[in-house]
Amino acid sequence: MIIGNSAKGVATVLAAGVSNGSFPAPSKSIAAWQWEHIWFVYSLWAMGLLPVGLGFLFSNGSIPAELARDPSLALKVALFGFLWGVGSLLFGVSLPRLGMAITNALVNGIVAFLGSLGPLLLGSVQLRFERLVWLTGGLTLLILSLILCAAASVTRDHAQRAVSRASGSRSQSIGAVLVATMAGIMSAMLNIGFVLGAPLSHRAVQAGCPSSLATVAIWVPALLGGLVFNMGYPVWKIFARGSWATLFCGRNMASPWIRSSFMGVLWFGAILLYGIGASLMGNDGAVYGWVLIVAVSILASNGWGVVTGEWKDCGVKPKALMSVSTGLLILSLILLAAKS
């Protein structure tokens, strides 16, 4: 039985979503490092070594040649990557405050909404009326899920800190939700950069790049743009605290390095799979594929949140809100996948 390219694309994007939703999991229980050490190593691999290494070593020279041939387009893609980098950094800052499940749901819900509409508003992708209606329905369910997720975050934090910090927990939670919201708005810029950079990918294939690596021509400038903030801020924090020795000295350094590096592998693997899957899905892959990867990412992170105990000692109401939010998200995923 031959599976069509669209079905293969959907399957590839779904796998990307699982990887993307799982990438923060290895950072759990790294007691020897602070957040900035983890994010420094993760960013080094995810946005620097892996995309540049693949692009320059395994593309038969086509990717660096195409980037040099059209530096203005590469710079535009890098600019959107820079904006995405701000959102990615804010995502990392939100993780220890809100937890893996809530942060992924809030950020990725906003990313799905804005990232899928962006190519349509720019005119880079056009949908038939019927598919646009289905997309609107899926996004509506996604937004309802997002609202319930935010409510679950506030009530969960309030319940968990009721004994020691009842008066301040709500304001702290709301502040963290606002940071995560801004992270989602800025993170949506990555998909717009992906759509704008499509000619780089097409020309790389024509120049001899393997089709499975063609989207790396887009990811190299986009992720290097994002690397500016994602490594810059941790470096500043490490200098400010004088904690460079923590990265390279002391006992049991192998485990934090391996875990943080694996975060980068999972995240970049997700981005690479998304690029392949969206291309297989056709002209509207950057719209439907983007929503699908985000929806599956949220589901995966919700699962990790349960496994790692983020919902302990919070009572019934937050869990009920998050359960309904997850149900709406699943309905959104089914609706979107059916028309992809």
C-alpha positions as CSV (number, residue, x, y, z in Angstrom):
1,M,0.0,0.0,0.0
2,I,1.5,3.3,-1.1
3,I,1.0,6.2,1.3
4,G,0.6,9.6,-0.3
5,N,3.0,12.4,0.3
6,S,0.3,14.4,2.3
7,A,-0.2,11.4,4.7
8,K,3.6,11.0,5.0
9,G,3.9,14.7,5.7
10,V,1.2,14.6,8.4
11,A,2.9,11.6,10.1
12,T,6.3,13.4,9.9
13,V,4.9,16.5,11.5
14,L,3.2,14.5,14.2
15,A,6.5,12.9,15.1
16,A,8.0,16.4,15.1
17,G,5.4,17.5,17.6
18,V,6.3,14.7,20.0
19,S,9.9,15.6,19.8
20,N,9.2,19.3,20.3
21,G,6.9,18.7,23.3
22,S,9.5,16.5,24.9
23,F,12.7,18.5,24.5
24,P,12.5,20.2,28.0
25,A,12.1,16.9,29.7
26,P,15.9,16.1,30.0
27,S,16.4,19.3,32.0
28,K,14.3,17.9,34.9
29,S,16.4,17.2,38.0
30,I,19.6,18.8,36.8
31,A,20.6,19.9,40.3
32,A,24.2,20.7,39.6
33,W,23.4,23.6,37.1
34,Q,21.4,26.8,37.1
35,W,18.9,27.6,34.3
36,E,21.5,29.6,32.4
37,H,24.0,26.7,32.1
38,I,21.3,24.4,30.8
39,W,20.0,26.9,28.3
40,F,23.5,27.8,27.1
41,V,24.4,24.2,26.2
42,Y,20.9,23.5,24.7
43,S,21.1,26.7,22.5
44,L,24.7,25.9,21.4
45,W,23.5,22.5,20.0
46,A,20.0,23.4,18.8
47,M,20.7,26.7,17.1
48,G,24.4,26.5,16.3
49,L,26.2,23.2,16.0
50,L,23.5,21.0,14.6
51,P,22.0,23.3,11.9
52,V,25.4,24.7,10.8
53,G,27.0,21.2,10.9
54,L,24.3,19.6,8.8
55,G,24.1,22.6,6.4
56,F,27.8,22.8,5.7
57,L,28.9,19.2,5.9
58,F,26.1,17.2,4.3
59,S,24.6,19.4,1.6
60,N,27.3,19.0,-1.1
61,G,28.2,22.6,-0.6
62,S,24.8,23.8,-1.9
63,I,23.5,25.4,1.3
64,P,26.4,27.7,2.0
65,A,26.5,28.5,-1.8
66,E,22.8,29.5,-1.8
67,L,23.1,31.6,1.3
68,A,26.1,33.5,-0.2
69,R,24.2,33.8,-3.5
70,D,21.1,35.6,-1.9
71,P,22.4,37.3,1.3
72,S,19.4,39.7,1.4
73,L,16.9,36.9,1.7
74,A,19.1,35.1,4.2
75,L,19.2,38.3,6.3
76,K,15.4,38.6,6.2
77,V,15.1,35.0,7.4
78,A,17.7,35.7,10.1
79,L,15.7,38.8,11.2
80,F,12.6,36.7,11.8
81,G,14.8,34.2,13.6
82,F,16.1,37.0,15.8
83,L,12.6,37.9,16.8
84,W,11.8,34.2,17.4
85,G,14.9,34.0,19.5
86,V,13.4,36.6,21.9
87,G,10.3,34.4,22.2
88,S,12.4,31.3,22.7
89,L,14.4,32.9,25.5
90,L,11.2,34.0,27.2
91,F,9.9,30.4,26.9
92,G,13.0,29.2,28.7
93,V,12.5,31.8,31.4
94,S,8.9,30.7,31.8
95,L,9.7,27.0,32.2
96,P,10.9,27.0,35.8
97,R,8.1,29.4,36.8
98,L,5.1,27.8,35.2
99,G,6.3,24.2,34.6
100,M,6.6,22.2,31.4
101,A,2.9,21.5,30.7
102,I,1.6,25.0,31.2
103,T,4.4,26.8,29.5
104,N,4.2,24.6,26.4
105,A,0.4,24.9,26.2
106,L,0.3,28.7,26.6
107,V,3.3,29.4,24.3
108,N,2.6,26.9,21.7
109,G,-1.1,27.7,21.6
110,I,-0.3,31.3,20.7
111,V,2.4,30.2,18.3
112,A,-0.1,27.9,16.5
113,F,-2.6,30.7,16.1
114,L,-0.2,33.5,14.9
115,G,2.2,31.2,13.1
116,S,-0.5,29.6,11.0
117,L,-2.2,32.9,10.2
118,G,1.0,34.8,9.4
119,P,1.7,33.1,6.0
120,L,-2.0,33.7,5.1
121,L,-1.9,37.4,6.0
122,L,1.4,37.9,4.1
123,G,-0.2,36.2,1.0
124,S,2.6,33.6,0.9
125,V,0.0,30.8,1.2
126,Q,-3.6,30.7,-0.1
127,L,-6.4,28.3,1.0
128,R,-9.6,27.4,-0.6
129,F,-12.7,28.6,1.3
130,E,-13.6,25.1,2.6
131,R,-10.1,24.5,4.0
132,L,-10.1,28.0,5.5
133,V,-13.4,27.2,7.4
134,W,-11.9,24.0,8.8
135,L,-8.8,25.9,9.8
136,T,-10.8,28.5,11.6
137,G,-12.8,25.9,13.4
138,G,-9.6,24.2,14.6
139,L,-8.0,27.4,15.7
140,T,-11.2,28.4,17.6
141,L,-11.0,25.2,19.6
142,L,-7.3,25.8,20.1
143,I,-7.9,29.3,21.5
144,L,-10.6,28.0,23.9
145,S,-8.1,25.4,25.0
146,L,-5.5,28.1,25.6
147,I,-7.8,30.2,27.8
148,L,-8.6,27.2,30.0
149,C,-4.9,26.4,30.2
150,A,-4.1,29.8,31.5
151,A,-6.9,29.5,34.1
152,A,-5.6,26.1,35.1
153,S,-2.1,27.7,35.6
154,V,-3.3,30.4,37.9
155,T,-5.5,28.2,40.0
156,R,-2.9,25.5,40.2
157,D,-0.2,27.8,41.4
158,H,-2.6,29.5,43.9
159,A,-3.5,26.1,45.3
160,Q,0.1,24.8,45.5
161,R,1.3,27.9,47.4
162,A,-1.8,28.6,49.4
163,V,-0.1,27.7,52.7
164,S,3.0,29.8,52.5
165,R,2.3,32.4,49.9
166,A,-1.4,32.7,49.3
167,S,-1.4,36.4,48.9
168,G,1.4,36.6,46.3
169,S,1.0,33.4,44.3
170,R,-1.8,34.7,42.1
171,S,0.1,37.9,41.0
172,Q,3.2,35.9,40.4
173,S,1.4,33.3,38.3
174,I,-0.3,36.0,36.3
175,G,3.0,37.7,35.7
176,A,4.5,34.5,34.5
177,V,1.5,33.9,32.2
178,L,2.1,37.3,30.7
179,V,5.8,36.5,30.0
180,A,4.7,33.2,28.4
181,T,2.2,35.1,26.3
182,M,4.8,37.4,25.0
183,A,7.0,34.3,24.3
184,G,4.3,32.9,22.2
185,I,3.8,36.1,20.1
186,M,7.5,36.4,19.3
187,S,8.0,32.6,18.8
188,A,5.4,32.6,16.0
189,M,7.9,34.6,13.9
190,L,9.9,31.4,13.1
191,N,7.2,30.0,10.8
192,I,6.9,33.3,9.0
193,G,10.7,33.2,8.4
194,F,10.3,29.6,7.2
195,V,7.7,30.6,4.6
196,L,9.8,33.6,3.4
197,G,12.9,31.5,3.1
198,A,11.3,28.8,0.9
199,P,13.2,29.9,-2.2
200,L,16.5,29.1,-0.4
201,S,15.3,25.5,0.1
202,H,14.1,25.1,-3.4
203,R,17.3,26.4,-4.9
204,A,19.4,24.2,-2.6
205,V,17.7,21.1,-4.0
206,Q,18.3,22.3,-7.6
207,A,22.0,22.7,-6.7
208,G,22.3,19.2,-5.4
209,C,21.3,19.2,-1.8
210,P,19.5,16.1,-0.6
211,S,15.8,16.9,-0.3
212,S,15.7,15.7,3.3
213,L,18.2,18.4,4.3
214,A,16.9,21.2,2.0
215,T,15.0,23.1,4.7
216,V,18.3,23.4,6.6
217,A,19.0,26.2,4.1
218,I,16.3,28.1,5.9
219,W,17.1,27.0,9.4
220,V,20.7,28.0,9.3
221,P,20.1,31.8,9.1
222,A,16.9,31.6,11.1
223,L,18.4,29.8,14.0
224,L,21.7,31.7,14.0
225,G,19.5,34.8,14.3
226,G,17.8,33.2,17.3
227,L,21.1,32.2,18.8
228,V,21.9,35.9,19.5
229,F,19.5,36.1,22.4
230,N,19.4,32.4,23.4
231,M,23.1,32.3,24.1
232,G,23.7,36.0,24.8
233,Y,21.4,36.2,27.9
234,P,22.8,33.0,29.5
235,V,26.3,34.1,28.8
236,W,25.5,37.4,30.5
237,K,24.0,35.6,33.5
238,I,27.0,33.3,33.8
239,F,29.4,36.2,33.7
240,A,27.3,38.1,36.3
241,R,27.4,35.2,38.7
242,G,30.9,34.2,37.9
243,S,29.8,30.6,37.4
244,W,31.7,29.5,34.3
245,A,33.5,26.9,36.5
246,T,30.2,25.2,37.0
247,L,30.1,24.2,33.3
248,F,33.5,22.7,33.2
249,C,34.6,21.8,36.7
250,G,33.3,19.7,39.5
251,R,32.0,16.2,39.8
252,N,29.4,14.5,37.6
253,M,29.7,17.0,34.8
254,A,28.9,14.5,32.1
255,S,25.3,14.0,33.0
256,P,24.2,17.8,32.8
257,W,26.1,18.1,29.5
258,I,24.5,15.0,28.0
259,R,21.0,16.0,29.1
260,S,21.3,19.6,28.0
261,S,22.8,18.6,24.7
262,F,20.0,16.0,24.2
263,M,17.5,18.9,24.6
264,G,19.1,20.5,21.6
265,V,19.0,17.3,19.6
266,L,15.3,16.8,20.4
267,W,14.4,20.4,19.5
268,F,16.4,20.7,16.3
269,G,15.2,17.2,15.3
270,A,11.6,18.5,15.7
271,I,12.3,21.5,13.5
272,L,14.0,19.4,10.9
273,L,11.1,16.9,10.8
274,Y,8.6,19.8,10.6
275,G,10.4,21.3,7.5
276,I,10.3,17.9,5.8
277,G,6.7,17.2,6.7
278,A,5.4,20.6,5.8
279,S,7.1,20.3,2.4
280,L,5.5,16.9,1.8
281,M,2.0,18.3,2.7
282,G,2.1,20.7,-0.2
283,N,1.4,24.4,-0.6
284,D,-0.6,24.8,2.7
285,G,1.8,22.6,4.7
286,A,3.2,25.7,6.5
287,V,-0.3,26.5,7.7
288,Y,-1.8,23.1,8.6
289,G,1.6,21.6,9.5
290,W,2.4,24.4,11.9
291,V,-0.8,23.9,13.8
292,L,-0.4,20.2,13.9
293,I,3.2,20.2,15.3
294,V,2.1,22.7,18.0
295,A,-1.0,20.8,19.0
296,V,0.9,17.5,19.3
297,S,3.7,19.3,21.2
298,I,1.2,20.6,23.8
299,L,-0.2,17.1,24.2
300,A,3.3,15.6,24.7
301,S,4.3,18.3,27.2
302,N,1.1,17.7,29.1
303,G,2.0,14.1,29.4
304,W,5.4,14.9,30.7
305,G,3.9,17.4,33.1
306,V,1.8,14.6,34.6
307,V,4.8,12.1,34.7
308,T,7.1,14.7,36.4
309,G,4.6,15.6,39.1
310,E,3.7,19.2,38.1
311,W,0.1,18.7,39.1
312,K,0.6,17.3,42.6
313,D,-1.1,18.9,45.6
314,C,-3.2,21.3,43.5
315,G,-6.7,20.1,44.1
316,V,-9.5,19.1,41.7
317,K,-10.3,22.4,39.9
318,P,-6.9,23.0,38.2
319,K,-6.8,19.4,37.0
320,A,-10.4,19.6,35.7
321,L,-9.6,22.8,33.8
322,M,-6.5,21.3,32.3
323,S,-8.4,18.1,31.3
324,V,-11.1,20.1,29.5
325,S,-8.3,22.2,27.8
326,T,-6.6,19.0,26.7
327,G,-9.9,17.6,25.4
328,L,-10.5,20.7,23.3
329,L,-6.9,20.5,22.0
330,I,-7.4,16.9,20.9
331,L,-10.6,17.8,19.1
332,S,-8.7,20.7,17.4
333,L,-6.0,18.2,16.3
334,I,-8.5,15.7,14.9
335,L,-10.3,18.5,13.0
336,L,-7.1,19.8,11.5
337,A,-5.5,16.5,10.7
338,A,-8.7,15.3,8.9
339,K,-8.4,18.2,6.4
340,S,-4.6,18.2,6.1
